[in-house]
Every structure is written in C-alpha cells, then in structure tokens.
C-alpha cells in the first residue's frame, strides 16, 4: 500500500513487533500498510466518527486483514484497554485535542511503550504535557509533504530534561532527524514573521500586543536557526 510522505514517515517510527493503536485512523492506511509489510503483528484502528471508521473497515476487509486489525468507535483512547497496544499513534489533530486525548488515556497509557505524535497546531502544548506527565521525547522529525511542513515526535516513559522556551515550539535540534527540512521551515517562518512586523510598524503598531508576540516568536526562531547552523558546522568539522 502506497502512503503519503507524511504517513510513511509516521509509519517508520513504529517499533517493529509492536501492537499499534491508531487514534483517528481515518482510512486505516497506516495500520494496513504496517501489517501488510509484516512490521507489526496487529493493530487497533479507532475513530470518533462512524464515517471514517466505516471506510477503514472496508479497506481492512479489502486487504483480508480483519483478523489482524480491530476497529473501534472511540472518543480518543476511551475504547483502548490496558495491555492492548505497545505504540499509540495520534496524528493530524490540533495540539489541544492531542493533549485532551492523552489526558483521557490514563487507564491504558501506563502499558504503552511509545507515543508517536504529529500535532497540526499548538505543538508546544503537547511537548509541555509530555514533560509534565512522565514522558521523555526521544526523537523529533519533520517532513515536507504537499507543500506543507509536518512536525512529529516520538516519546517514551521517562524523565524529560527541561526544555527551553524555543524548544517547546520547535523541538530540540539535537533530537531532530531532518535538520535541513527544519532549517527551511524556520527560515520560512522568520521571513513571514519579519514581513508581518514590518507591516505592523508601517501602521504605527510597534508597541501592540501582536508586535510583542511576534518579537518573542522571532527570538525563538533566531535561537533555533543559530543552533541548526552550529550543528551543521559541527558536522562539517567531523
């Protein structure tokens, strides 16, 4: 089964041999692909909406995988039982919703070995929640797919070293697997940030709350870009 670049990258992060719980499975493509490839033995594909879940069921039956992939109508992790999954995948949702799903998973997350998360927005909320709830981010990644950047991460149980403010928003460059993609993203964000600040200045809004917010964001972006450049130089020296 052919996956999009975003989904392929997410699928690659599932540890081999793990049982997968795919939250918000939509068409069920990732669990289907991983079972077909023999990377995972089984999966639970869950969605809060009956329509997408029905489509997933049709695709699973079409591949002859109903024995290996269970489908459940579920609000987040509500229908997942403790001990049923080793990996939980939550992708394509806003950061606040991702946090709500994780907060609602107290009954089952204790037995889950790894979380693979790809928030569409407010990613800082997710990183902050992980650190405050006994998780350690072990990998950051980013993919450009269809002209859009998708940040993602893997987390496991453990103590998280304190993150800097810039890291809450853009992740640790040390853990980043795709530094060139992150660099392109940061440069694009910086260009947009500067353009908006220039326009606000032209309209006499140099001291507005929006300007202060943009200046803070610009500082974070400059910090991350500086770290990326330092790591590139370090790599050249090696």
N, C-alpha and C positions, 0 to 999 in steps of 0.2 A: 504494500500500500504506500502510495506517494504522499508524503506530508509536506506542508509548507515549511519554509526555513525556520520560522518561529517554533512550530510544533516539533520539528526534527531536533532542534536544539534542546527543547524541553525533554523530549523522549530520551535523548542521550544522557541525561542527568539521572535517570532512574537506575539505581544499582542493580546489576544483573542478579537474577534469582529472587528479587523482592516481589512481594504481592503488592499490587498498586490499588490505591483508592483515588479515582479521578473525580474531583468535585467540580460540578459544572461541566460535565463531559461533552455536552452538545451532541455532535455526531458520533462520538465514541472512537474517533480516529486514532488517538494515541494508544489507548489500551489494545485496540485491534492490531495496530502495527507491531507493538511490543510482543504480544502473544504470538503473532504470526512469525516473527523473527526468532522466537524461542528465547528471548531475553528475560521474560518474566513467565511464571507458571500460571498466574491467574490475576484477575482484576475485579474490582467493583466499580462500575460506572454509575455516577449519581448526578442527578439534576433536579432542580426545584420545579422545573416546568415540564408538564406532560408531553408537550410537542417535541422538544429536543430529545427527550428520553425515548419517545417512540421511534424517532429517526435512528437513534443509537441502537435500539433493539433490532430494527430492520437491518442495519449494516452488520451487526453482530451475527444475526441469523444467516445473512447472506454469505458470510465467511465461514459458516459452520462452527462458530466459537461459543455457542450458548452454554456449553458445558464449562467453559473456562472464564467467561466474563458474565458476572451477575449485574443486573441493572436495578436501580432503586430510585424511587421518587423520594427526594430528601432535601430538606432545607439545610444546606451546608453539610455538616458531618453528623447530623442527627440520626441518620439511619445506619451509621457505621458502628459496629460493635468492637469492643476492646479485643485485640489479638487478631483481627481480621486482615490487617494491612501492615506492611513494613514501610511503604512510601505513600505519602499523601501529596497529591499534585493539585494546586489551586492556581489557575491561570486565567487571564483575561477579565479580571474583575477589578474594581476600584480598591484602593488601599484600605479604606474604611470598612468595606464589605469583607475584604480578606481578613481583617482583624476580627470582625464580628464572627466569622466562621471559625476562626481559630479559638476564640474565646468560648464558643459553644461546643468545642470538641474535647472538653476536659474528661469526658467519660471514656475516650478512646485514644487520645494522643499519647498517653503515657507508654503505650506499647508500640507506637510508631517510631521507626528508626530515623527517618529523614523526611524533611519537608522540602518540596520544590515549589517555589512561589514566583509568580510573574504578575505583579500588580500593574494595572494600566495607569494608575494615578496615585498620588499621595503615598508614594513608596516609603517615605520617611516614617509614616505611622507603622508600617509593617516592621521595619528594622528596629524601631524603638520597642514595639511589643515583644519581638523575639528576645531582645536583650533583657527585658524586664520579666520574662516568663521562663527563664531557664533554657534558652536556646543559644547556640553559637553558630554564626554564619561561617561556613567553610568554603564557599565558592560564590563569586559574583560573575555575571556574564551579561552580554548584550548582543543582540542580533539586529541587523537592519533587514527588514522584510517588507516588500511592497512600499518602499519609501518611508517607512515608519520605524522608529527605534523601540526595541522592546528590552528593558532591563529585567533580569531574573536572578534568582539566588537559590542556593541550597543551604539548609540549616539542619543541625543535629542537636540532640540534648547536650548541654554543657555550659560552662561559664563563658560569657561573651566579654572580651576585653572592651573597655569603654570606647565608644565611637566619638569622633569629633563631629561637630555640627555639620560640616560639609559631607562627612561620610554617611550621615543619616539620609541625606538627599541623593547622593551619587555613589555611595558604596566605597569600599576600601580598594584602592588601586593595587594594593599588594595581592588581593584575592581575585582581581579581575582577570578573566581568561581571554578577553578580547579588547586589549588596550587600544589598538588602532580604531576600533569601532567606537569605544567610549570617547576617545580623543575627538573624533569627528562630531560626535553628539555634543560634547562640551563646547567645542568651537562654534557650532551652530547655535547653541543656547546663548553663548556670550554675544554673538553677533545680534541676535534678536533682542537680548537684554539691553545692549548699548543703544540699539535703534529706538526702543521704547523710551529709554531715559532721555535721549536727545529730543524726542518729540514732546515729552513732558516738560523739559526745560524750555523749549520754544514757546510753550503755553503758560509759562510762569508758575509751574508746579514743582519747583525744585525742592520744596520742603514738605510736599504732600506725603501722606502715609504710603501711598503707592510707590513714590520715589524711594522712600526709605526701605521698603520691602525689596525693590529692585536692586538697590545698592547692596543690601545684605546678600541677596542671591548672587549678584555679580562677584562679591568677595568669595563666596563658596566656590563658584565656578573657576575663578582665578586660582584658588588653592588647589583644586583638583587638577587643573591643567598644569600647574607647576609640578605637582607630584608625578604626573604622567611623563613630562619632559625629563624629570630626574631619573625615572625608571628606564626611559629609553637610552639615556646616556650611560647608565649603569650597565645596560645590556650590551652596548657597543664596546665598553671597556672590557667586558668579559669575553 
